[in-house]
Amino acid sequence: MDPDEILNIKDVSNYLKIPISTVYKLVQDGKVPAVKFGKHWRFLKKDLDHLFEQKKFEDF
């Protein structure tokens, strides 16, 4: 998967292995960076990877 790839909500759900409803909640709470085009959310894979790396080290 290309780090500059643009993902939709279903792609993010599959990539992070979480329900689509959880992705929507995280976006609405501002916890996941996303851009809304009309009714459609779009995500940069590299932003999700960066967020994952940050969260991984918060527990230490």
PDB file as gemmi writes it, atoms N, CA and C in Angstrom:
CRYST1    1.000    1.000    1.000  90.00  90.00  90.00 P 1                      
ATOM      1  N   MET A   1       0.843  -1.186   0.000  1.00  0.00           N  
ATOM      2  CA  MET A   1       0.000   0.000   0.000  1.00  0.00           C  
ATOM      3  C   MET A   1       0.886   1.247   0.000  1.00  0.00           C  
ATOM      4  N   ASP A   2       0.623   2.145  -0.900  1.00  0.00           N  
ATOM      5  CA  ASP A   2       1.379   3.386  -1.032  1.00  0.00           C  
ATOM      6  C   ASP A   2       1.057   4.326   0.133  1.00  0.00           C  
ATOM      7  N   PRO A   3       2.080   4.896   0.817  1.00  0.00           N  
ATOM      8  CA  PRO A   3       1.809   5.789   1.952  1.00  0.00           C  
ATOM      9  C   PRO A   3       1.033   7.049   1.561  1.00  0.00           C  
ATOM     10  N   ASP A   4       1.102   7.467   0.293  1.00  0.00           N  
ATOM     11  CA  ASP A   4       0.369   8.652  -0.157  1.00  0.00           C  
ATOM     12  C   ASP A   4      -1.030   8.302  -0.657  1.00  0.00           C  
ATOM     13  N   GLU A   5      -1.406   7.046  -0.495  1.00  0.00           N  
ATOM     14  CA  GLU A   5      -2.714   6.598  -0.970  1.00  0.00           C  
ATOM     15  C   GLU A   5      -3.846   7.283  -0.206  1.00  0.00           C  
ATOM     16  N   ILE A   6      -4.912   7.582  -0.918  1.00  0.00           N  
ATOM     17  CA  ILE A   6      -6.107   8.171  -0.325  1.00  0.00           C  
ATOM     18  C   ILE A   6      -7.111   7.044  -0.100  1.00  0.00           C  
ATOM     19  N   LEU A   7      -7.614   6.963   1.122  1.00  0.00           N  
ATOM     20  CA  LEU A   7      -8.518   5.889   1.509  1.00  0.00           C  
ATOM     21  C   LEU A   7      -9.919   6.421   1.775  1.00  0.00           C  
ATOM     22  N   ASN A   8     -10.920   5.584   1.545  1.00  0.00           N  
ATOM     23  CA  ASN A   8     -12.275   5.936   1.940  1.00  0.00           C  
ATOM     24  C   ASN A   8     -12.567   5.293   3.300  1.00  0.00           C  
ATOM     25  N   ILE A   9     -13.753   5.503   3.808  1.00  0.00           N  
ATOM     26  CA  ILE A   9     -14.077   5.042   5.159  1.00  0.00           C  
ATOM     27  C   ILE A   9     -14.007   3.518   5.275  1.00  0.00           C  
ATOM     28  N   LYS A  10     -14.434   2.819   4.237  1.00  0.00           N  
ATOM     29  CA  LYS A  10     -14.381   1.351   4.243  1.00  0.00           C  
ATOM     30  C   LYS A  10     -12.933   0.867   4.228  1.00  0.00           C  
ATOM     31  N   ASP A  11     -12.088   1.532   3.428  1.00  0.00           N  
ATOM     32  CA  ASP A  11     -10.667   1.179   3.392  1.00  0.00           C  
ATOM     33  C   ASP A  11     -10.032   1.342   4.773  1.00  0.00           C  
ATOM     34  N   VAL A  12     -10.368   2.453   5.447  1.00  0.00           N  
ATOM     35  CA  VAL A  12      -9.812   2.714   6.786  1.00  0.00           C  
ATOM     36  C   VAL A  12     -10.280   1.648   7.770  1.00  0.00           C  
ATOM     37  N   SER A  13     -11.547   1.306   7.697  1.00  0.00           N  
ATOM     38  CA  SER A  13     -12.093   0.264   8.558  1.00  0.00           C  
ATOM     39  C   SER A  13     -11.335  -1.047   8.369  1.00  0.00           C  
ATOM     40  N   ASN A  14     -11.105  -1.424   7.133  1.00  0.00           N  
ATOM     41  CA  ASN A  14     -10.360  -2.656   6.837  1.00  0.00           C  
ATOM     42  C   ASN A  14      -8.900  -2.551   7.259  1.00  0.00           C  
ATOM     43  N   TYR A  15      -8.284  -1.406   6.983  1.00  0.00           N  
ATOM     44  CA  TYR A  15      -6.864  -1.213   7.286  1.00  0.00           C  
ATOM     45  C   TYR A  15      -6.607  -1.264   8.796  1.00  0.00           C  
ATOM     46  N   LEU A  16      -7.457  -0.592   9.573  1.00  0.00           N  
ATOM     47  CA  LEU A  16      -7.273  -0.558  11.026  1.00  0.00           C  
ATOM     48  C   LEU A  16      -7.975  -1.709  11.738  1.00  0.00           C  
ATOM     49  N   LYS A  17      -8.763  -2.476  10.984  1.00  0.00           N  
ATOM     50  CA  LYS A  17      -9.496  -3.618  11.526  1.00  0.00           C  
ATOM     51  C   LYS A  17     -10.428  -3.211  12.665  1.00  0.00           C  
ATOM     52  N   ILE A  18     -11.183  -2.147  12.378  1.00  0.00           N  
ATOM     53  CA  ILE A  18     -12.194  -1.665  13.318  1.00  0.00           C  
ATOM     54  C   ILE A  18     -13.492  -1.433  12.536  1.00  0.00           C  
ATOM     55  N   PRO A  19     -14.633  -1.448  13.221  1.00  0.00           N  
ATOM     56  CA  PRO A  19     -15.906  -1.236  12.520  1.00  0.00           C  
ATOM     57  C   PRO A  19     -16.002   0.155  11.882  1.00  0.00           C  
ATOM     58  N   ILE A  20     -16.756   0.240  10.802  1.00  0.00           N  
ATOM     59  CA  ILE A  20     -16.970   1.519  10.124  1.00  0.00           C  
ATOM     60  C   ILE A  20     -17.565   2.539  11.090  1.00  0.00           C  
ATOM     61  N   SER A  21     -18.475   2.099  11.950  1.00  0.00           N  
ATOM     62  CA  SER A  21     -19.099   3.019  12.912  1.00  0.00           C  
ATOM     63  C   SER A  21     -18.052   3.640  13.841  1.00  0.00           C  
ATOM     64  N   THR A  22     -17.029   2.877  14.186  1.00  0.00           N  
ATOM     65  CA  THR A  22     -15.953   3.399  15.038  1.00  0.00           C  
ATOM     66  C   THR A  22     -15.132   4.435  14.287  1.00  0.00           C  
ATOM     67  N   VAL A  23     -14.889   4.203  13.007  1.00  0.00           N  
ATOM     68  CA  VAL A  23     -14.154   5.178  12.195  1.00  0.00           C  
ATOM     69  C   VAL A  23     -14.925   6.496  12.156  1.00  0.00           C  
ATOM     70  N   TYR A  24     -16.246   6.422  11.908  1.00  0.00           N  
ATOM     71  CA  TYR A  24     -17.065   7.635  11.899  1.00  0.00           C  
ATOM     72  C   TYR A  24     -16.964   8.365  13.243  1.00  0.00           C  
ATOM     73  N   LYS A  25     -17.030   7.632  14.338  1.00  0.00           N  
ATOM     74  CA  LYS A  25     -16.959   8.241  15.678  1.00  0.00           C  
ATOM     75  C   LYS A  25     -15.607   8.926  15.884  1.00  0.00           C  
ATOM     76  N   LEU A  26     -14.526   8.261  15.506  1.00  0.00           N  
ATOM     77  CA  LEU A  26     -13.192   8.837  15.659  1.00  0.00           C  
ATOM     78  C   LEU A  26     -13.038  10.110  14.833  1.00  0.00           C  
ATOM     79  N   VAL A  27     -13.604  10.121  13.632  1.00  0.00           N  
ATOM     80  CA  VAL A  27     -13.533  11.311  12.775  1.00  0.00           C  
ATOM     81  C   VAL A  27     -14.341  12.448  13.391  1.00  0.00           C  
ATOM     82  N   GLN A  28     -15.553  12.144  13.838  1.00  0.00           N  
ATOM     83  CA  GLN A  28     -16.412  13.173  14.418  1.00  0.00           C  
ATOM     84  C   GLN A  28     -15.812  13.752  15.691  1.00  0.00           C  
ATOM     85  N   ASP A  29     -15.074  12.938  16.435  1.00  0.00           N  
ATOM     86  CA  ASP A  29     -14.418  13.400  17.659  1.00  0.00           C  
ATOM     87  C   ASP A  29     -13.091  14.105  17.376  1.00  0.00           C  
ATOM     88  N   GLY A  30     -12.680  14.148  16.104  1.00  0.00           N  
ATOM     89  CA  GLY A  30     -11.434  14.803  15.725  1.00  0.00           C  
ATOM     90  C   GLY A  30     -10.187  14.008  16.077  1.00  0.00           C  
ATOM     91  N   LYS A  31     -10.343  12.722  16.298  1.00  0.00           N  
ATOM     92  CA  LYS A  31      -9.205  11.882  16.692  1.00  0.00           C  
ATOM     93  C   LYS A  31      -8.469  11.269  15.506  1.00  0.00           C  
ATOM     94  N   VAL A  32      -9.096  11.316  14.336  1.00  0.00           N  
ATOM     95  CA  VAL A  32      -8.485  10.792  13.119  1.00  0.00           C  
ATOM     96  C   VAL A  32      -8.551  11.886  12.062  1.00  0.00           C  
ATOM     97  N   PRO A  33      -7.409  12.247  11.466  1.00  0.00           N  
ATOM     98  CA  PRO A  33      -7.419  13.295  10.449  1.00  0.00           C  
ATOM     99  C   PRO A  33      -8.119  12.829   9.177  1.00  0.00           C  
ATOM    100  N   ALA A  34      -9.041  13.643   8.689  1.00  0.00           N  
ATOM    101  CA  ALA A  34      -9.793  13.309   7.482  1.00  0.00           C  
ATOM    102  C   ALA A  34     -10.304  14.590   6.833  1.00  0.00           C  
ATOM    103  N   VAL A  35     -10.675  14.465   5.572  1.00  0.00           N  
ATOM    104  CA  VAL A  35     -11.250  15.572   4.817  1.00  0.00           C  
ATOM    105  C   VAL A  35     -12.581  15.088   4.266  1.00  0.00           C  
ATOM    106  N   LYS A  36     -13.596  15.933   4.365  1.00  0.00           N  
ATOM    107  CA  LYS A  36     -14.910  15.566   3.860  1.00  0.00           C  
ATOM    108  C   LYS A  36     -15.170  16.268   2.537  1.00  0.00           C  
ATOM    109  N   PHE A  37     -15.490  15.482   1.520  1.00  0.00           N  
ATOM    110  CA  PHE A  37     -15.859  15.992   0.207  1.00  0.00           C  
ATOM    111  C   PHE A  37     -17.326  15.640  -0.001  1.00  0.00           C  
ATOM    112  N   GLY A  38     -18.190  16.620   0.131  1.00  0.00           N  
ATOM    113  CA  GLY A  38     -19.623  16.335   0.064  1.00  0.00           C  
ATOM    114  C   GLY A  38     -20.011  15.441   1.228  1.00  0.00           C  
ATOM    115  N   LYS A  39     -20.502  14.252   0.927  1.00  0.00           N  
ATOM    116  CA  LYS A  39     -20.882  13.295   1.968  1.00  0.00           C  
ATOM    117  C   LYS A  39     -19.790  12.266   2.236  1.00  0.00           C  
ATOM    118  N   HIS A  40     -18.662  12.378   1.560  1.00  0.00           N  
ATOM    119  CA  HIS A  40     -17.643  11.335   1.598  1.00  0.00           C  
ATOM    120  C   HIS A  40     -16.385  11.769   2.343  1.00  0.00           C  
ATOM    121  N   TRP A  41     -15.962  10.939   3.277  1.00  0.00           N  
ATOM    122  CA  TRP A  41     -14.723  11.182   4.009  1.00  0.00           C  
ATOM    123  C   TRP A  41     -13.559  10.549   3.267  1.00  0.00           C  
ATOM    124  N   ARG A  42     -12.423  11.231   3.271  1.00  0.00           N  
ATOM    125  CA  ARG A  42     -11.194  10.710   2.671  1.00  0.00           C  
ATOM    126  C   ARG A  42     -10.053  10.865   3.671  1.00  0.00           C  
ATOM    127  N   PHE A  43      -9.143   9.908   3.632  1.00  0.00           N  
ATOM    128  CA  PHE A  43      -8.043   9.823   4.586  1.00  0.00           C  
ATOM    129  C   PHE A  43      -6.749   9.569   3.832  1.00  0.00           C  
ATOM    130  N   LEU A  44      -5.654  10.136   4.317  1.00  0.00           N  
ATOM    131  CA  LEU A  44      -4.338   9.802   3.783  1.00  0.00           C  
ATOM    132  C   LEU A  44      -3.772   8.664   4.616  1.00  0.00           C  
ATOM    133  N   LYS A  45      -3.328   7.623   3.949  1.00  0.00           N  
ATOM    134  CA  LYS A  45      -2.778   6.463   4.649  1.00  0.00           C  
ATOM    135  C   LYS A  45      -1.613   6.870   5.540  1.00  0.00           C  
ATOM    136  N   LYS A  46      -0.771   7.785   5.068  1.00  0.00           N  
ATOM    137  CA  LYS A  46       0.391   8.190   5.864  1.00  0.00           C  
ATOM    138  C   LYS A  46      -0.036   8.880   7.162  1.00  0.00           C  
ATOM    139  N   ASP A  47      -1.179   9.596   7.148  1.00  0.00           N  
ATOM    140  CA  ASP A  47      -1.688  10.205   8.385  1.00  0.00           C  
ATOM    141  C   ASP A  47      -2.123   9.134   9.380  1.00  0.00           C  
ATOM    142  N   LEU A  48      -2.753   8.079   8.885  1.00  0.00           N  
ATOM    143  CA  LEU A  48      -3.175   6.983   9.760  1.00  0.00           C  
ATOM    144  C   LEU A  48      -1.967   6.253  10.332  1.00  0.00           C  
ATOM    145  N   ASP A  49      -0.949   6.036   9.496  1.00  0.00           N  
ATOM    146  CA  ASP A  49       0.273   5.384   9.965  1.00  0.00           C  
ATOM    147  C   ASP A  49       0.958   6.221  11.044  1.00  0.00           C  
ATOM    148  N   HIS A  50       1.007   7.528  10.826  1.00  0.00           N  
ATOM    149  CA  HIS A  50       1.622   8.438  11.794  1.00  0.00           C  
ATOM    150  C   HIS A  50       0.847   8.432  13.111  1.00  0.00           C  
ATOM    151  N   LEU A  51      -0.467   8.484  13.023  1.00  0.00           N  
ATOM    152  CA  LEU A  51      -1.316   8.438  14.205  1.00  0.00           C  
ATOM    153  C   LEU A  51      -1.107   7.134  14.973  1.00  0.00           C  
ATOM    154  N   PHE A  52      -1.029   6.035  14.258  1.00  0.00           N  
ATOM    155  CA  PHE A  52      -0.815   4.728  14.870  1.00  0.00           C  
ATOM    156  C   PHE A  52       0.519   4.704  15.615  1.00  0.00           C  
ATOM    157  N   GLU A  53       1.554   5.235  15.005  1.00  0.00           N  
ATOM    158  CA  GLU A  53       2.876   5.275  15.652  1.00  0.00           C  
ATOM    159  C   GLU A  53       2.836   6.127  16.918  1.00  0.00           C  
ATOM    160  N   GLN A  54       2.142   7.264  16.880  1.00  0.00           N  
ATOM    161  CA  GLN A  54       2.024   8.123  18.069  1.00  0.00           C  
ATOM    162  C   GLN A  54       1.310   7.387  19.192  1.00  0.00           C  
ATOM    163  N   LYS A  55       0.214   6.735  18.875  1.00  0.00           N  
ATOM    164  CA  LYS A  55      -0.588   6.024  19.881  1.00  0.00           C  
ATOM    165  C   LYS A  55       0.177   4.859  20.483  1.00  0.00           C  
ATOM    166  N   LYS A  56       1.003   4.236  19.672  1.00  0.00           N  
ATOM    167  CA  LYS A  56       1.769   3.072  20.114  1.00  0.00           C  
ATOM    168  C   LYS A  56       2.696   3.435  21.268  1.00  0.00           C  
ATOM    169  N   PHE A  57       3.235   4.642  21.245  1.00  0.00           N  
ATOM    170  CA  PHE A  57       4.204   5.039  22.255  1.00  0.00           C  
ATOM    171  C   PHE A  57       3.590   5.819  23.402  1.00  0.00           C  
ATOM    172  N   GLU A  58       2.299   6.149  23.339  1.00  0.00           N  
ATOM    173  CA  GLU A  58       1.660   6.902  24.426  1.00  0.00           C  
ATOM    174  C   GLU A  58       1.528   6.078  25.704  1.00  0.00           C  
ATOM    175  N   ASP A  59       1.439   4.772  25.575  1.00  0.00           N  
ATOM    176  CA  ASP A  59       1.232   3.913  26.741  1.00  0.00           C  
ATOM    177  C   ASP A  59       2.505   3.652  27.526  1.00  0.00           C  
ATOM    178  N   PHE A  60       3.669   4.088  27.010  1.00  0.00           N  
ATOM    179  CA  PHE A  60       4.925   3.823  27.708  1.00  0.00           C  
ATOM    180  C   PHE A  60       5.341   4.976  28.577  1.00  0.00           C  
TER     181      PHE A  60                                                      
END                                                                             
